[in-house]
Structures are given as C-alpha cells and as structure tokens.
Amino acid sequence: MTKTILGLSGSLRRASFNAGLLRAAADLAPEGVRVQIGSIREVPLYDGDLEAEVGLPQPVRALQAQLAAADGLLMVTPEYNNGVPGVFKNAIDWMSRGEGLAMFVGKPVAVIGVSPGGFGTILAQSHWLPVLRTLKAALWTEGRLMVSRAESLFDDQGNLTDDKTRAQLRKFLEGFAATL
C-alpha cells in the first residue's frame, strides 16, 4: 500500500530553491511512498469577512482535501527575516479553518528548508513549532534538514543538483516515511 505525503513549499518564486527541494523530495521518495506536491499559490490572504460570505475559497478546499487524503505533511519552508514566510503561514491558517483543524490533529508533519545563507532555515523551522503544537500535529523530530548556500546546490531553474544534499534528503525522507 502506497503512503502519500503532501508536500508544500512556502515560496511562490518560479525558480524557488524550496520548491526545487520539494520537487527533489518527490523524485527521491522511498519505494512505497509518493510525495504529492500541493500549491499555496492561489490561496488568498485570510479574510474573515470573505469566509463568512462564501466559506472557504476553492484553493483552500483543495489543499484540505489533499491533507485529508495524505498520511503525512512535508513543509518546505524558506526563511524570511528570520521567520516563516507570510504566504506560507497564511495558507496553513486557511487550511486549519472549519473542518481543516481536525485534519492536522495527529497528522505526521516534517519541516525542512533551504536558504542562500549560512544557517539554512533553522529559525523558520523553529518558528513553525508553536503553530504545529497549536494544531496538535505530530511533528517528526527524528531528523533535521536545513540546506545552506543554495546558489551552489541548485541550477538556474531551481533544481537540486548537489549529490550530497540529494543523499541527505533521501535519508530524511526514508526516516519520515518509516513513521507513517
């Protein structure tokens, strides 16, 4: 039986290193595991008035359906100004609305990320902890992956080309998938 991991990148940039890391994760998933790449691109800014008028926007409902069907969630987070990207936090906030909150409870979640800087995404990954605790997600902490110095590891289209990083990502995915 195939296990499914919903993968979300917190970056909207076309040649995003984090989207590239997520694509590499889909390519490197262990046997019996599929990483389904979701998209936060069409999720509007949260607006309680909009929610009251029309309910959850279609892009949010689509992400909720993907989350409900997944055995785990892989969050691939950039780090902006030493924290989580607003667009990513916004998408998770929307996803937790209505019946979505229950979809996070007990859901295995792993957080990884890549940065052009020297510290990877250590602060952004740490900033996700109170959010994931509040959602009662089952954060997988047996492994960490914070990729630094992205320019030397990815090509111009944002594809991961570094073999050492690909091996680290494969090992991380194997560990996370084994817990699903």
C-alpha positions as CSV (number, residue, x, y, z in Angstrom):
1,M,0.0,0.0,0.0
2,T,1.5,3.3,-1.0
3,K,1.8,6.1,1.6
4,T,1.2,9.6,0.5
5,I,3.0,12.7,1.8
6,L,1.5,16.1,0.9
7,G,4.4,18.4,0.2
8,L,4.0,22.2,0.4
9,S,6.6,24.8,-0.5
10,G,6.3,28.1,1.3
11,S,7.8,30.1,-1.7
12,L,5.9,31.4,-4.7
13,R,9.0,32.2,-6.7
14,R,9.2,30.2,-10.0
15,A,12.9,29.1,-9.5
16,S,12.5,28.8,-5.8
17,F,15.1,26.7,-4.0
18,N,12.5,25.4,-1.6
19,A,10.1,24.4,-4.5
20,G,13.2,22.7,-6.0
21,L,13.9,20.9,-2.8
22,L,10.3,19.7,-2.8
23,R,10.5,18.5,-6.4
24,A,13.7,16.6,-5.4
25,A,11.8,15.1,-2.5
26,A,9.1,13.8,-4.9
27,D,11.8,12.3,-7.1
28,L,13.7,10.7,-4.1
29,A,10.7,9.3,-2.2
30,P,11.4,5.8,-1.0
31,E,9.6,2.9,-2.5
32,G,6.0,2.7,-1.5
33,V,5.8,6.4,-0.8
34,R,4.5,9.2,-3.0
35,V,5.1,12.9,-2.4
36,Q,2.2,14.8,-3.8
37,I,3.1,18.4,-4.5
38,G,0.4,20.8,-3.5
39,S,0.4,24.6,-4.2
40,I,-0.3,27.6,-2.0
41,R,-0.1,30.0,-5.0
42,E,-3.8,30.7,-5.3
43,V,-4.7,30.9,-1.6
44,P,-5.9,34.4,-0.9
45,L,-5.0,36.4,2.2
46,Y,-7.1,35.3,5.1
47,D,-10.2,37.5,5.4
48,G,-12.9,36.5,8.0
49,D,-15.4,38.5,6.1
50,L,-14.7,36.5,2.9
51,E,-15.0,33.3,4.9
52,A,-18.3,34.4,6.4
53,E,-19.7,35.4,3.0
54,V,-18.6,32.5,0.8
55,G,-17.0,29.9,3.1
56,L,-13.6,28.5,2.3
57,P,-12.1,29.5,-1.1
58,Q,-11.7,26.7,-3.6
59,P,-7.8,26.6,-3.4
60,V,-8.1,26.1,0.4
61,R,-10.7,23.3,0.0
62,A,-8.4,21.6,-2.5
63,L,-5.5,21.8,0.0
64,Q,-7.7,20.5,2.8
65,A,-8.7,17.5,0.6
66,Q,-5.1,16.8,-0.2
67,L,-4.2,17.0,3.5
68,A,-7.1,14.7,4.5
69,A,-6.0,12.1,2.0
70,A,-2.3,12.3,2.9
71,D,-0.6,10.1,5.5
72,G,1.8,12.9,6.3
73,L,2.7,16.5,5.5
74,L,6.1,17.8,4.4
75,M,6.5,21.5,4.8
76,V,9.4,23.0,2.8
77,T,9.9,26.4,4.3
78,P,12.0,29.4,3.2
79,E,13.2,31.8,5.9
80,Y,12.3,35.5,5.6
81,N,13.7,38.0,8.1
82,N,14.5,35.1,10.5
83,G,11.0,33.7,10.4
84,V,8.3,31.9,8.5
85,P,7.1,33.3,5.2
86,G,3.8,35.2,5.5
87,V,2.3,33.4,2.4
88,F,3.0,30.0,3.9
89,K,1.6,30.9,7.4
90,N,-1.4,32.3,5.7
91,A,-2.0,29.1,3.7
92,I,-1.7,27.0,6.9
93,D,-4.0,29.3,8.7
94,W,-6.7,29.0,6.0
95,M,-6.2,25.2,5.9
96,S,-6.9,25.0,9.6
97,R,-10.3,26.7,9.2
98,G,-13.6,24.8,9.5
99,E,-13.2,21.1,9.3
100,G,-9.5,21.6,8.4
101,L,-8.4,21.9,12.0
102,A,-9.3,18.3,12.7
103,M,-7.2,17.3,9.7
104,F,-4.0,18.5,11.4
105,V,-4.6,16.7,14.7
106,G,-2.2,13.8,14.9
107,K,-1.0,14.3,11.3
108,P,2.7,13.5,11.0
109,V,4.5,16.6,9.9
110,A,8.1,17.2,8.9
111,V,9.7,20.6,8.2
112,I,12.7,21.2,6.0
113,G,14.1,24.1,4.1
114,V,16.8,25.7,2.1
115,S,18.4,29.2,2.2
116,P,21.1,31.1,0.3
117,G,22.5,32.0,3.8
118,G,24.8,30.0,6.0
119,F,22.3,28.9,8.6
120,G,19.8,27.1,6.4
121,T,16.3,27.7,7.7
122,I,16.9,27.0,11.3
123,L,14.9,30.0,12.6
124,A,11.9,29.5,10.3
125,Q,11.8,25.8,11.2
126,S,11.8,26.7,14.9
127,H,9.1,29.3,14.3
128,W,6.8,26.6,12.9
129,L,6.9,24.7,16.3
130,P,4.2,26.8,18.2
131,V,1.9,26.7,15.1
132,L,2.2,23.0,14.8
133,R,1.7,22.4,18.5
134,T,-1.4,24.6,18.4
135,L,-2.7,22.5,15.5
136,K,-1.9,19.3,17.5
137,A,0.1,18.0,14.6
138,A,2.6,15.1,15.2
139,L,5.8,16.9,14.5
140,W,8.5,14.4,13.4
141,T,11.7,15.4,15.1
142,E,13.9,12.4,14.5
143,G,15.8,14.2,11.7
144,R,16.5,17.7,10.5
145,L,17.4,19.1,7.1
146,M,18.5,22.7,6.8
147,V,20.2,23.3,3.5
148,S,22.6,26.2,3.3
149,R,24.4,28.1,0.5
150,A,21.7,27.3,-2.1
151,E,23.3,29.0,-5.0
152,S,26.0,26.3,-5.2
153,L,23.5,23.4,-4.9
154,F,20.7,24.4,-7.4
155,D,20.7,25.3,-11.1
156,D,19.1,28.4,-12.6
157,Q,15.7,26.7,-12.7
158,G,15.8,25.9,-9.0
159,N,16.6,22.2,-9.5
160,L,18.7,20.5,-6.8
161,T,21.9,19.3,-8.5
162,D,24.1,18.5,-5.5
163,D,24.5,14.8,-4.9
164,K,25.4,15.1,-1.2
165,T,22.3,17.1,-0.5
166,R,20.2,14.7,-2.5
167,A,21.5,11.9,-0.4
168,Q,20.7,13.8,2.8
169,L,17.2,14.4,1.5
170,R,16.7,10.8,0.6
171,K,17.8,9.7,4.1
172,F,15.5,12.3,5.7
173,L,12.5,11.1,3.6
174,E,13.3,7.4,4.5
175,G,13.2,8.3,8.2
176,F,10.0,10.3,8.0
177,A,8.2,7.8,5.7
178,A,9.1,4.9,8.1
179,T,7.0,6.6,10.8
180,L,3.8,6.8,8.6
